[in-house]
Amino acid sequence: MSKATLLIVEDELVIALNIQKILEKLDYSVAGIVTTGEDAVNKALELHPDLILMDIILAGDMNGIEAARAIRKEFDIPIIYLTANADSTTVEQARDTLPYGYLNKPINERDLFTNIDSVVHKHRMENRLRKSEEKYRDLVENLNDIILSTDENGIITYISPQINEIGGYSVSYAIGRHFNDFVHPVDRENAAALFAESREGVRQSGIIRCVSQNRETIWFRFSGRPNFIQGRFNGFRIILSDISKQKEAEATAEVKEKFLAAVFNSIQDGISVLDPDLTIIRVNETLNRWYSHMLPLEGRRCYEAYHGRSAPCETCPTVRALRSGRLEVNTVPLTAAEGQIGWLELFSFPMLDERGAVTGIVEHVRDITARKQAEENLKRAHDDLVAANEELQTTIEELESTNEEFEAQNRELVLARDDLAEREAVLQSVLRVAPAGIGVVNNRILGWTNSMLHAMTGYTDEELRGQSARMLYPDQDEFERVGREKYAQITEYGTGTIETRWRRKDGTIIDVLLSSTPVNRDKPTTDVIFTALDITERKRAERALEESEKKYRILTESISDLIWTWDIGTRRFAYVSPTIQELSGYTPAEALALPIDEVLTPQSLERVMAILDEEMAAGVRQGADSRQSRTFQAEMKHKSGSFVWVEIIAQFLRDKTGVPVKVLGVTRDITRRKYYEDLTRLQRDMALALSAASSLDEALALCVETAIRGVGMDSGGVYLVNRETGALELAYHIGFSETFIRHSSHYDRNAPNTRLVMAGKPVYSLYSKLRLAPDESIVKEGILIVAVIPITYRGDVIASLNIASHTLEAISKTAVNTLESIASKIGDIIVRLKMQESLKRSEEIFRLMIENSPFPIAVVDESTGRINYINSTLTKVLGYNVDDIRTIDDWWKAAYPDAAYRKKVRQSWESVATEAHASGAVAEPEEADVRCKDGSRKRIEFRLMSLGGMSVVMMSDITEKKITQEMMIQTEKMTSLGGLAAGMAHEINNPLGVILQGVQGALNRLSPDVKKNRETAKRVGTDLDSVLAYLKEREILDYLYGIQDAGRRAATIVYNMLQFSRRSETSIAPVDINLLIDKTIEIASHDYDLKKKYDFKKIQITRKYDPKLRAVPCSETGIGQVILNLLKNSSQAMSAVKKKGHRPAITIRTRTAAAYAVIIISDNGPGIRRDIQSRIFEPFYTTKATGLGTGLGLSVSYYIITKNHGGTIAVSSKPGQGAAFTIKLPLVRPD
């Protein structure tokens, strides 16, 4: 803390300069010295000092009190008054200026320092407290919530200003009223009940309604706790949060929820909501109606509830949507109790969170049974459409032939341009009757047009001539497109033909085949002759044909199975459907050229040939069924080199003799099904193995080895993400060299490998193509291909499954799916096992924490009273173990041997236990004196908590805390004594100063050494020597010296009282022990005379001090308190001796022994028994009657000597021979 700046206001300059010198020596800054009250006010306003030393009596019109009053009016500057003789009237006048203290003149350095230091510290603390109070007041007053307090009867004693804004009431209106006056009538009974419960110490929280000033209902969420003072209920403190808008929103939300539910159930299509594991969360009434035979639907897996299956369907769009995160569609059967009754179209919409992760599926199901029937009808009509298509094609060819004729005519017109004049009449006649529209344009401005064009467009010649050709087009874009493309053709070929659309005068749109040829090729926009053929009907037919072809193609291509015929004689395919390319990678043409041994694997080919032989043999037998089909599985070769598992349904077509000649087959891709069967088996085996795993290492090993076995690779490992550093750390590996592992076991968060994993996307690649830092160990390792699959948990990457191969150069799609399926399971396993291991570590940590807790802890079975657990600290503190106190009854007997005290403690315990059980919280602490196993006693604080039939008892040894409290009480007593002494000194020092100054003045005026005294005596006609002789003869000088000596002794007594009681003397400093003992004896004789029991003045005090004992580093106040306590105990003990002629005596010795100062205080009292000597320094141990002692006096003394000073204190005594206490204090304090 920085030193303070002071202003000195003193009209005696010598005193002011002396004070300044002392202050500067103490490292304080003096802002200035002023001598009048007026100057003091001005300087204070100018300099703002931290403290003002103000003399009360000042020169000028304004005294110190008036000046202080003016300064305090403007600034909060602490003031200490300086005074030599302040009467009660002056002190009373000064009181309203709130002075921080008084200093009596003459002023010594120690008084000045202690007062200034205390005042500056106190003022700074007050400022901090004031600012803190302002801060918290602003906080409370600016909260949106209402804070209120009540008294024990529920009357409001404080309420924050928000009551006005929220409820419309003023603070003054609310204070003094019962809180229930503001509660809504419906909730008043409940509010009263809650307040009654709070009297029992129960904290309350919940929701309540109140009424505003304008009688509106306000909803509040409240939280409050009872307030107790010295165990007595003193009221309740509550925080009220306005939740009216929240309640309105909840009501609105409830209405909306009901509305949405009604809409949801009114939808005639089926709607269901699934979670990610395909469990049905909600369905509408339509689905409940369709599947009434399977109710209830909600809470069951979709494939189980809708289809009676134990696993998802192979082509389930919901499963695909979960994986792809996109809309998926498929057709599924609609079943009833009697079987399939129709078809449904299933739309699976994924629900995504803000990170794009799928959180569920919404299934929209539409009944398409009628549409399915229509499609069947459409299929039957297909042949008719094909026939119509052939007729339409013939018509198109005729139209195209006609178009060629018109184009030929157009070319003839161009060639005949030079002969136009002679043949114009004939030509116009021809053009007028031509079956196509013909005209001439210049820069796309219409000129002459024939009648066919007029009929096509609906415009007359007059309406067209001179107009832009734009009028014929439906929009500007089409007009510009035709011009752009047509003129490009003319430029390149000399003529241009384009299909376009025109708008007739009546607004209808027609399709037109437009051909244009310029008369002069060099001027492609001038004299352009065009022909327009109305091809609307042809285009309509084409569109119908396209639509028919599209429907046919879609119908054909939508068949997912491969349809084929195979000629047994040639052993070649006669026909394959387009699905062959999707299934095998070969086009239909390529597939037709393939022999069967290039289609099937050797094992499958062998199986097919065996079936063929069986059918060939069956054909010659009597009664063979020609319609019988064979179903079997085979493995096909894919063009890419991979393999595809298929299911083949083959029907053998036979000749008249029954011998098979062809095979009609349907081949279905079952690779995915085979994959899922193998994957399911793999997952089942892995799940069984993981369920038996006892550690994370074992689980990771199982996952990695399963992944390697499932995809046919040879090495792998799992990296875990360190949550604190972000690094990748190898947790398990197999199949790698030690050199490789040394270089690859750890990657920091910025390493390329780490960034690759934390991107969260699986990577399957040749290792050489990954953009990772080259590593010689990896090159030598010879890894060809690697799969890196991030393992996530709730959207966060927590690990990485890395599988590699030293021989393979590609990873199949099924291997990818297998790895990702395994990786999807590992996240939960890692988190679960980590949590288990963390839980084990946490349990061990908590066990160690409880076992090594600094607080004694015991666990008691509430039903049996058996003590199930005692931690080591309880044994260390109290000495008892589980064998000593097996039950709670054993505890009562061991810890509380006194039956009456045991009963009292037990009653209190049972009350606390009842409270703990009722509240479910930690009960209020209770204190008791406990007997330890070794017979000593300690003050223990107990806290009880009820947990599931067990009572957890937490104890705290507060013995030293109680000693400290006693020391604080003693300190407070010393503080009170200091205040009393200061007041006495103030009252005594003034007349004492007058007496001493008067005696000193009289002696000075009688001194023969002062020249002025002789001159004055001579002037009044007497001789100073004669006067002195008279005074001596009459012993008047002896009286004066006696008065002076008595005054000095009185001043010494006051000084000793002040020094003993000052709190500032608790610091360690060199102290003259002999002098300290004398001061303490002086205090004991004057201020601690307990006349009801003894008279200290009648005790003979013998001092045997070591004159060579140097100053001892100690606390003058603390050691003085110990000595005073021993003197008091000794005096009280000796007062109990009733032996005739006994004269109480105390002997005090000091000496030096090695590195210690030794103090021995002995008496001739009754002595102390040996059994008491062993416990005399224990806290709370006393031999005095109840009410005459706390048992802490000697324990506090022991604490001061041993703990605060590092010394020792011991007692020796024999009954009837007195007692001696020996104190040893180190002469050198350790650093």
VEXVOLO-871616 format. One line per 4 residues: number of its first residue (from 1); for each residue x, y, z of C-alpha. Coordinates in steps of 0.5 Angstrom, whole numbers, plus 500, padded with zeros to 3 digits. Example, Ala and Ser with C-alpha at 12.3 -4.5 7.8 and 13.67 -1.06 7.14 Angstrom:
BEGIN
1) 525,491,516  527,498,514 .
***
This chain:
BEGIN
1) 500,500,500  503,507,498  504,512,504  499,517,505 .
5) 500,525,504  498,529,510  496,536,511  498,539,518 .
9) 494,545,521  497,547,527  498,555,529  504,553,534 .
13) 510,552,528  515,549,533  510,543,534  508,543,527 .
17) 515,543,524  516,537,529  510,533,527  513,534,519 .
21) 520,532,521  517,525,525  512,524,519  518,525,514 .
25) 522,520,518  516,515,517  516,516,510  509,520,509 .
29) 509,526,505  507,532,508  503,537,503  503,543,507 .
33) 503,547,514  497,552,515  496,556,521  489,558,520 .
37) 482,555,519  481,559,513  487,556,510  486,549,512 .
41) 479,549,508  483,552,502  489,548,502  484,542,503 .
45) 480,544,497  486,545,493  491,539,495  486,533,497 .
49) 490,530,502  489,523,504  489,525,512  489,532,516 .
53) 492,533,522  488,539,525  489,543,532  482,545,535 .
57) 485,551,538  487,556,532  489,563,530  484,567,526 .
61) 476,567,526  475,560,524  477,554,529  479,547,527 .
65) 472,544,529  469,549,524  475,548,519  473,541,519 .
69) 466,542,518  467,546,512  472,541,509  468,535,511 .
73) 462,538,507  466,538,501  470,532,501  471,525,505 .
77) 478,527,508  479,524,515  481,528,520  485,527,527 .
81) 484,532,532  491,535,536  489,537,543  493,539,549 .
85) 486,540,553  480,538,550  474,539,555  467,535,554 .
89) 464,541,551  469,541,545  469,534,544  462,534,543 .
93) 462,540,538  467,536,534  463,529,534  459,532,529 .
97) 465,532,524  466,525,525  473,525,527  478,519,526 .
101) 481,520,532  485,525,537  492,526,539  494,529,545 .
105) 500,533,546  506,533,547  506,528,541  510,522,541 .
109) 513,518,534  509,512,536  502,515,537  503,519,531 .
113) 505,513,527  500,508,530  494,513,529  496,515,522 .
117) 497,508,520  490,506,523  486,512,520  489,511,513 .
121) 488,504,513  481,505,516  479,510,511  481,506,505 .
125) 477,500,507  471,505,508  472,507,501  472,500,499 .
129) 466,498,503  462,504,500  464,503,493  463,495,494 .
133) 456,497,497  454,502,491  456,497,486  452,491,490 .
137) 446,496,490  447,498,483  447,491,481  441,489,485 .
141) 437,496,483  439,494,476  437,487,476  431,485,472 .
145) 429,481,478  425,483,484  429,482,491  425,482,497 .
149) 426,481,504  421,479,510  421,479,517  419,473,521 .
153) 412,474,520  412,475,513  412,483,513  416,486,507 .
157) 422,489,510  426,491,503  424,490,496  428,492,490 .
161) 426,498,485  424,493,480  417,492,484  415,499,480 .
165) 417,497,473  414,490,474  408,490,478  407,498,478 .
169) 407,498,486  412,504,489  417,501,494  414,505,500 .
173) 407,502,498  410,495,499  415,496,505  411,494,511 .
177) 406,490,508  405,482,508  408,479,502  401,475,501 .
181) 398,481,500  401,481,493  400,474,491  394,472,487 .
185) 388,469,491  389,462,488  396,461,490  396,465,497 .
189) 394,458,501  400,455,497  405,461,499  403,461,506 .
193) 405,454,507  411,455,503  413,461,508  411,456,514 .
197) 416,451,511  421,456,511  421,457,518  424,450,519 .
201) 430,452,515  427,449,508  429,453,502  424,454,497 .
205) 423,455,489  418,454,484  413,458,480  407,463,483 .
209) 402,468,481  402,475,483  397,481,482  400,488,479 .
213) 397,494,481  392,495,475  390,488,477  393,484,472 .
217) 396,477,473  404,476,473  407,470,473  414,469,477 .
221) 419,464,478  422,465,485  427,462,489  428,464,496 .
225) 432,461,503  430,463,510  435,467,514  436,465,521 .
229) 440,469,527  443,465,533  438,459,531  432,464,531 .
233) 428,464,524  429,472,522  425,472,516  425,470,508 .
237) 429,473,502  427,471,495  428,473,488  422,474,483 .
241) 424,473,476  418,475,471  416,469,467  409,472,464 .
245) 412,473,457  415,466,458  408,463,460  404,467,454 .
249) 409,463,449  408,457,453  401,457,452  401,460,445 .
253) 406,454,443  401,449,446  396,452,442  400,451,436 .
257) 402,444,438  395,442,438  394,445,431  400,442,428 .
261) 398,435,431  391,436,428  394,438,421  399,432,422 .
265) 393,427,424  389,430,418  394,428,412  391,423,408 .
269) 398,420,407  402,416,412  407,420,416  412,417,421 .
273) 418,420,424  424,415,426  430,416,430  437,414,427 .
277) 436,407,430  430,406,426  425,407,432  418,410,431 .
281) 417,416,435  411,419,432  406,417,427  399,420,424 .
285) 392,417,424  393,415,417  398,410,419  395,407,425 .
289) 389,406,420  393,402,415  397,398,420  391,397,425 .
293) 393,390,426  400,392,428  398,397,434  402,400,437 .
297) 407,403,432  411,408,436  417,405,440  418,399,435 .
301) 423,399,429  420,401,423  421,394,419  418,390,425 .
305) 412,394,426  410,395,418  413,389,415  414,384,421 .
309) 422,383,419  427,383,424  432,387,420  431,393,415 .
313) 429,391,408  435,390,403  432,396,398  430,401,404 .
317) 430,408,402  430,410,410  437,406,411  440,410,404 .
321) 437,416,407  441,415,414  447,414,410  447,419,404 .
325) 443,425,408  439,426,402  431,424,400  431,417,398 .
329) 424,414,394  422,407,394  416,402,393  414,398,398 .
333) 408,393,399  402,395,404  400,389,408  394,387,412 .
337) 393,382,417  391,377,411  397,379,407  399,384,402 .
341) 393,389,400  396,394,395  403,398,394  406,404,398 .
345) 411,409,395  415,411,401  419,418,401  425,418,406 .
349) 427,425,408  433,426,413  433,431,418  439,435,419 .
353) 442,439,425  446,445,424  452,441,422  449,437,417 .
357) 449,430,421  442,426,420  438,426,427  432,423,424 .
361) 428,421,418  421,423,416  417,418,412  412,420,407 .
365) 408,414,405  403,415,399  398,409,397  399,408,390 .
369) 395,402,389  391,405,384  397,408,380  400,401,380 .
373) 394,398,377  394,404,372  401,402,370  399,395,369 .
377) 394,398,364  399,402,361  404,396,360  398,392,356 .
381) 397,398,352  404,399,350  404,394,344  398,399,341 .
385) 403,405,342  409,401,338  404,400,332  402,407,333 .
389) 409,410,333  411,406,326  405,409,323  407,416,326 .
393) 414,415,323  411,413,316  408,420,316  414,424,319 .
397) 418,421,313  412,423,308  413,430,311  420,430,310 .
401) 419,428,303  415,434,302  419,439,306  425,437,301 .
405) 420,438,295  419,445,298  426,446,299  428,444,291 .
409) 422,449,289  426,455,293  432,454,290  429,454,283 .
413) 426,461,285  433,463,287  436,461,280  430,464,276 .
417) 431,471,280  434,474,273  428,471,270  423,474,275 .
421) 420,480,271  418,475,265  415,470,270  413,474,276 .
425) 405,473,274  406,465,273  411,465,279  406,469,284 .
429) 400,464,282  404,458,284  407,461,290  399,463,292 .
433) 397,456,291  403,453,294  402,448,300  407,452,304 .
437) 407,459,307  412,464,303  415,471,303  420,476,302 .
441) 424,480,308  429,485,307  433,486,314  427,482,317 .
445) 422,487,315  416,483,311  415,484,304  410,480,300 .
449) 407,474,303  403,469,300  396,466,302  398,460,305 .
453) 402,464,310  396,469,311  392,462,313  398,460,317 .
457) 398,466,321  391,469,321  394,476,318  392,479,312 .
461) 397,482,307  396,489,309  397,487,316  404,484,315 .
465) 407,488,309  412,493,312  412,490,319  418,487,323 .
469) 418,479,323  418,480,331  410,480,330  410,473,329 .
473) 414,470,334  412,469,342  418,473,345  424,477,343 .
477) 429,471,345  426,467,340  426,472,335  433,474,336 .
481) 435,466,336  432,465,330  435,471,327  442,469,330 .
485) 442,462,328  439,462,321  444,468,318  450,464,321 .
489) 447,458,316  446,463,311  453,466,311  456,459,311 .
493) 452,455,307  448,460,303  441,458,306  438,456,313 .
497) 433,452,316  431,452,323  425,450,327  421,455,331 .
501) 415,457,334  410,463,331  404,466,335  398,467,330 .
505) 394,473,330  389,469,335  394,468,340  395,461,339 .
509) 402,458,338  404,454,332  411,450,330  414,452,324 .
513) 420,449,320  423,456,317  427,456,311  431,462,308 .
517) 435,464,302  438,471,300  437,473,293  444,475,293 .
521) 449,471,298  453,477,299  447,481,302  445,475,307 .
525) 439,480,310  437,483,303  431,480,299  431,474,303 .
529) 426,469,301  423,464,306  418,458,306  414,457,312 .
533) 412,450,313  406,449,319  409,442,323  405,443,329 .
537) 401,436,328  408,433,326  411,436,332  405,434,337 .
541) 406,427,334  413,427,335  412,429,342  407,424,343 .
545) 412,419,341  418,421,345  413,421,351  411,414,349 .
549) 418,412,348  420,415,355  415,411,358  417,405,355 .
553) 424,406,356  423,408,364  419,402,364  424,398,361 .
557) 430,401,365  426,401,372  427,393,372  433,392,376 .
561) 434,385,375  437,383,369  433,379,364  436,374,359 .
565) 436,368,354  441,363,353  442,358,347  444,352,350 .
569) 447,349,343  451,355,342  453,357,349  452,364,348 .
573) 447,369,350  441,371,345  439,377,349  440,381,355 .
577) 437,387,358  440,394,359  441,392,366  447,388,364 .
581) 451,394,364  450,396,371  451,389,373  457,387,370 .
585) 460,393,367  459,390,360  454,393,354  449,389,352 .
589) 453,388,345  459,386,349  455,381,353  452,378,347 .
593) 459,376,345  462,373,351  462,366,353  459,363,359 .
597) 466,362,362  468,369,362  462,371,365  462,366,371 .
601) 467,364,376  470,357,376  466,355,382  460,358,380 .
605) 461,355,373  461,348,375  455,349,379  451,352,373 .
609) 454,346,369  452,341,374  444,344,374  444,344,366 .
613) 446,336,366  441,335,371  436,338,367  438,335,361 .
617) 438,328,364  431,330,367  428,332,360  428,325,357 .
621) 425,322,363  417,321,363  413,327,366  418,332,367 .
625) 415,339,368  417,344,363  415,350,367  419,348,373 .
629) 425,353,375  431,353,378  434,358,383  441,358,385 .
633) 447,363,387  453,365,383  459,369,383  459,373,376 .
637) 466,377,374  465,384,373  469,388,367  473,392,372 .
641) 476,385,375  471,385,381  466,380,383  458,380,384 .
645) 454,376,387  447,374,384  441,370,385  439,367,378 .
649) 432,364,377  433,360,371  427,357,367  429,351,361 .
653) 425,352,355  424,345,352  423,343,345  417,338,343 .
657) 421,332,346  422,335,352  430,337,352  432,344,354 .
661) 434,348,348  434,355,351  434,358,358  430,364,360 .
665) 433,367,366  432,373,371  439,375,375  438,379,381 .
669) 444,383,384  445,380,391  452,383,393  449,388,398 .
673) 445,382,401  451,378,401  455,383,404  450,385,409 .
677) 450,378,411  457,377,412  457,384,415  452,382,420 .
681) 456,376,422  462,380,423  459,385,427  455,380,431 .
685) 462,376,432  465,383,434  459,385,439  460,378,442 .
689) 468,379,443  467,386,445  462,385,450  467,380,454 .
693) 473,386,453  475,388,460  479,394,457  480,399,452 .
697) 486,396,449  483,389,449  477,392,445  481,396,440 .
701) 485,390,439  479,386,437  476,392,433  482,393,429 .
705) 483,385,428  476,384,426  477,390,421  483,387,418 .
709) 480,380,417  473,383,414  477,386,408  483,382,407 .
713) 488,387,409  494,386,413  496,391,418  492,397,422 .
717) 491,401,428  487,406,432  489,413,434  486,417,439 .
721) 485,424,439  488,428,445  483,432,447  487,437,451 .
725) 493,438,445  489,436,439  495,431,437  494,424,435 .
729) 496,418,439  497,411,437  493,406,442  494,400,438 .
733) 497,397,432  498,390,429  502,388,422  507,394,422 .
737) 515,394,424  518,397,430  521,402,426  515,404,423 .
741) 511,405,429  517,409,432  516,414,427  508,414,427 .
745) 506,413,434  505,421,435  502,426,430  502,433,433 .
749) 495,437,432  498,441,426  501,435,422  498,433,416 .
753) 496,426,418  492,430,424  489,435,419  487,429,415 .
757) 483,425,420  480,432,423  477,433,417  472,428,419 .
761) 472,424,412  474,417,410  480,417,405  481,411,401 .
765) 488,412,397  494,409,395  499,412,400  504,415,395 .
769) 498,419,393  496,422,400  499,429,401  503,427,407 .
773) 510,429,409  515,424,406  518,419,411  524,414,410 .
777) 521,409,415  514,409,411  518,408,404  521,402,407 .
781) 515,399,410  512,398,403  505,400,405  501,401,398 .
785) 494,403,400  491,405,406  484,407,409  483,412,414 .
789) 476,413,417  475,418,422  471,415,428  466,420,431 .
793) 462,421,437  456,426,437  459,430,431  466,430,434 .
797) 472,426,431  475,422,437  479,417,434  482,414,427 .
801) 481,407,424  487,406,420  487,400,416  493,398,411 .
805) 496,393,406  503,392,403  500,387,397  493,390,395 .
809) 493,396,390  485,397,391  480,397,396  473,394,394 .
813) 467,398,395  464,392,400  471,393,404  469,401,404 .
817) 462,399,407  465,394,412  471,399,415  466,404,415 .
821) 461,400,419  466,397,424  468,405,425  461,407,426 .
825) 461,402,432  468,404,435  466,411,437  461,409,442 .
829) 466,403,445  471,408,446  467,413,449  464,407,454 .
833) 470,404,455  474,411,457  468,413,461  469,406,465 .
837) 476,407,466  475,414,467  470,412,472  475,407,475 .
841) 480,412,476  475,417,479  472,412,484  480,411,486 .
845) 481,418,486  475,420,490  477,414,495  484,417,496 .
849) 481,424,497  476,421,502  481,417,505  486,422,505 .
853) 481,428,506  484,433,512  477,432,515  475,426,519 .
857) 469,422,515  465,416,517  459,413,514  453,410,518 .
861) 448,405,515  442,408,518  438,402,518  442,398,522 .
865) 447,403,526  453,400,523  459,404,522  461,402,515 .
869) 467,406,514  472,411,517  477,414,514  485,415,516 .
873) 484,422,518  479,420,523  483,415,526  489,420,526 .
877) 485,426,529  481,422,534  485,415,535  479,411,533 .
881) 478,405,528  473,401,525  474,395,530  474,400,536 .
885) 467,403,534  463,398,530  456,401,531  454,408,533 .
889) 452,406,540  460,404,541  461,411,538  456,414,543 .
893) 460,411,549  467,412,547  466,419,545  462,421,550 .
897) 463,418,557  459,422,561  452,420,561  449,427,561 .
901) 453,430,556  452,424,552  444,424,552  445,432,550 .
905) 449,431,544  445,425,542  438,429,542  442,434,538 .
909) 444,429,533  438,426,532  434,432,531  440,434,525 .
913) 439,427,522  431,428,522  433,435,518  438,432,513 .
917) 433,426,511  427,431,510  431,436,506  436,431,503 .
921) 441,437,504  447,437,508  445,439,515  447,445,519 .
925) 453,444,523  453,442,530  459,442,535  461,437,541 .
929) 467,436,546  469,429,544  474,424,548  479,421,544 .
933) 482,414,544  488,417,548  483,420,553  485,427,551 .
937) 479,432,549  478,436,542  472,440,540  469,437,533 .
941) 464,440,528  460,435,525  456,436,519  451,430,517 .
945) 448,428,510  443,423,508  445,419,502  441,413,500 .
949) 440,410,507  447,412,509  449,418,513  455,421,511 .
953) 458,424,517  464,429,516  468,432,522  472,438,523 .
957) 477,439,528  476,446,531  480,446,537  485,451,534 .
961) 479,455,531  476,455,538  483,457,541  484,463,535 .
965) 477,465,537  478,466,544  485,469,542  480,474,538 .
969) 476,475,544  482,477,548  484,481,543  477,485,542 .
973) 478,486,550  484,489,549  481,493,544  476,495,549 .
977) 481,496,554  485,501,549  479,505,548  478,505,555 .
981) 485,507,556  485,512,551  479,516,554  482,515,561 .
985) 488,518,558  485,524,555  481,526,561  487,525,566 .
989) 493,527,561  490,534,561  490,536,569  496,532,569 .
993) 499,536,564  497,542,568  500,539,575  506,538,572 .
997) 507,544,568  505,548,574  510,544,578  515,545,573 .
1001) 514,552,572  514,554,580  521,550,580  524,554,575 .
1005) 521,561,578  525,559,584  531,557,581  537,561,583 .
1009) 541,559,576  536,564,573  538,571,573  531,574,572 .
1013) 529,570,578  534,574,582  532,581,579  525,580,580 .
1017) 526,578,588  531,584,589  526,588,585  520,586,590 .
1021) 525,587,596  527,580,598  533,576,597  532,569,593 .
1025) 536,565,598  532,567,604  526,565,600  529,558,598 .
1029) 532,558,605  525,559,608  522,554,603  527,549,605 .
1033) 526,550,612  518,549,611  519,543,607  515,546,601 .
1037) 520,544,596  519,537,598  512,538,597  513,540,590 .
1041) 518,535,588  513,530,591  508,533,587  512,532,581 .
1045) 514,525,582  507,523,583  505,526,577  510,522,573 .
1049) 508,516,576  501,517,574  503,519,567  507,512,567 .
1053) 501,508,569  497,511,564  502,510,559  503,503,561 .
1057) 496,502,560  496,504,553  502,500,551  499,494,554 .
1061) 492,495,550  494,497,544  493,492,538  498,495,534 .
1065) 503,492,539  502,484,536  508,485,531  514,481,533 .
1069) 519,486,535  525,486,540  522,487,547  526,488,554 .
1073) 523,482,558  524,485,565  521,491,563  515,488,560 .
1077) 514,483,566  514,490,571  509,493,566  504,487,566 .
1081) 505,487,574  503,494,574  497,492,570  495,486,574 .
1085) 495,491,581  491,496,578  486,493,573  485,486,574 .
1089) 484,486,581  478,481,582  477,483,589  471,478,590 .
1093) 476,472,590  483,475,592  487,482,593  493,482,588 .
1097) 496,488,592  497,483,598  501,478,594  508,479,595 .
1101) 512,479,588  519,477,588  523,479,582  530,475,580 .
1105) 532,478,573  538,477,569  541,484,568  544,481,562 .
1109) 538,478,558  538,482,552  532,484,548  528,478,546 .
1113) 524,478,539  517,477,541  510,480,541  509,485,547 .
1117) 502,484,547  502,476,546  507,475,551  504,480,556 .
1121) 497,477,555  501,470,557  504,473,563  498,476,566 .
1125) 494,470,565  499,466,569  499,471,574  491,471,575 .
1129) 491,464,575  496,464,580  493,469,584  486,465,584 .
1133) 489,459,586  493,462,592  486,465,594  483,458,595 .
1137) 489,457,601  485,457,608  492,456,612  493,460,617 .
1141) 499,465,617  499,463,609  502,469,606  501,469,598 .
1145) 508,470,594  510,470,587  517,469,584  519,471,577 .
1149) 526,469,575  529,471,568  535,468,565  539,466,559 .
1153) 539,458,557  543,457,551  539,460,545  533,461,549 .
1157) 530,467,554  527,463,560  522,466,564  520,462,571 .
1161) 513,464,574  512,460,581  508,461,587  507,458,594 .
1165) 499,456,592  496,449,593  500,446,587  497,442,581 .
1169) 495,434,581  499,430,577  493,427,573  491,435,572 .
1173) 498,437,569  498,432,563  492,435,561  493,443,563 .
1177) 494,445,556  488,442,553  483,446,550  476,446,554 .
1181) 479,443,560  478,446,566  478,445,574  473,451,575 .
1185) 466,450,577  461,451,571  461,459,569  468,460,572 .
1189) 472,458,566  472,456,559  478,452,559  481,456,554 .
1193) 486,460,558  492,456,558  491,453,552  491,460,549 .
1197) 497,461,552  500,455,550  498,457,543  501,464,543 .
1201) 508,461,546  509,455,541  505,457,535  506,464,535 .
1205) 513,464,538  516,457,537  518,457,544  515,452,550 .
1209) 511,452,556  511,447,561  509,446,568  512,443,575 .
1213) 508,442,581  507,438,587  501,438,591  501,443,597 .
1217) 508,446,595  506,451,589  507,451,582  512,453,577 .
1221) 511,455,570  517,455,565  517,459,559  522,459,553 .
1225) 523,464,548  528,463,542  533,469,542  533,469,534 .
1229) 527,468,530  528,464,524  527,467,517 .
***
